[in-house]
Amino acid sequence: KKEKEMSKIKDAITKEKPVEKSSSVGLMQREKELVKRADELNALVNEVETELNQVRENLETKGWVNSDDGWVIE
């Protein structure tokens, strides 16, 4: 009787471990994907900010001034 109980407990433990492991592995993979996406997003934000600054400089070079009402020529 004790052997059957031990066997059931052992089976339960054995069944739980792979689920935990695959769940943890899945979470680690998801974390890795999210870090990669965050890096890509940050790269895009930096690219847009650089281009936006260049466009603003070009407008200022052409005599435009950025005011509360938007871009105006002086």
Buried (B, 14 or more C-beta within 10 A) or exposed (E): EEEEEEEEEEEEEEEEEEEEEEEEEEEEEEEEEEEEEEEEEEEEEEEEEEEEEEEEEEBEEEEBEEEEEEEEEE
